[in-house]
């Protein structure tokens, strides 16, 4: 994270969403994991950030992430209907 993290923290230090190093790390992790995944990314963008962070921290493989994202997405759809 080094330079980018320091840069973002300095640039957005007054913005609570960006001031926490862990939040920036999770944003970077989210992007790197899902950027090229056409199956998980659409679901991951439909569930809450809190649920995404839990999924990122609880899982190791993309299959696990897909399964939990799918479950969370289906729960959201069921609640809407």
C-alpha positions in Angstrom: 0.0 0.0 0.0 2.8 2.4 0.9 2.8 5.5 -1.3 -0.8 5.2 -2.5 -2.1 4.8 1.0 -0.1 7.7 2.3 -1.2 9.8 -0.7 -4.9 9.0 -0.3 -4.8 9.5 3.5 -3.2 12.9 3.0 -5.5 13.9 0.2 -8.7 12.8 1.9 -7.7 13.1 5.6 -10.8 15.1 6.4 -13.1 12.5 4.8 -13.9 9.8 7.3 -14.5 7.3 4.6 -10.9 7.6 3.3 -9.1 8.3 6.5 -9.0 4.8 7.8 -6.1 2.7 6.4 -8.1 -0.5 6.8 -11.0 0.9 4.6 -8.5 1.9 1.9 -7.0 -1.6 2.1 -10.4 -3.2 1.8 -11.3 -1.0 -1.2 -8.1 -2.0 -3.0 -8.7 -5.6 -2.1 -12.3 -5.5 -3.4 -11.1 -4.0 -6.7 -8.3 -6.4 -7.2 -10.4 -9.5 -6.5 -13.5 -8.6 -8.4 -12.2 -6.4 -11.3 -12.0 -9.2 -13.8 -14.7 -11.5 -12.4 -17.9 -11.2 -14.4 -19.8 -13.5 -12.1 -19.1 -12.2 -8.6 -18.7 -8.5 -9.3 -22.4 -7.8 -10.2 -23.6 -9.5 -7.0 -20.9 -7.9 -4.9 -22.0 -4.4 -6.1 -25.5 -5.1 -5.0 -24.8 -6.1 -1.4 -23.7 -3.8 1.4 -20.1 -2.7 1.9 -20.3 -4.3 5.4 -21.3 -7.7 3.9 -18.6 -7.4 1.3 -15.9 -6.7 3.9 -17.1 -9.8 5.9 -16.9 -11.9 2.8 -13.5 -10.6 1.9 -12.2 -11.3 5.4 -13.9 -14.7 5.9 -13.0 -16.4 2.6 -9.9 -17.4 0.8 -11.0 -18.6 -2.6 -13.0 -16.9 -5.3 -15.5 -19.8 -5.2 -16.2 -19.1 -1.5 -16.6 -15.4 -2.3 -19.0 -16.3 -5.1 -21.1 -18.6 -2.9 -21.4 -16.1 -0.1 -22.1 -13.1 -2.4 -24.7 -15.2 -4.2 -26.4 -16.1 -0.9 -26.4 -12.4 0.3 -27.7 -11.3 -3.1 -30.5 -13.8 -3.0 -31.5 -12.7 0.5 -31.7 -9.1 -0.7 -33.9 -10.2 -3.6 -36.2 -12.2 -1.4 -36.6 -9.3 1.1 -37.6 -7.0 -1.8 -40.4 -9.4 -3.0 
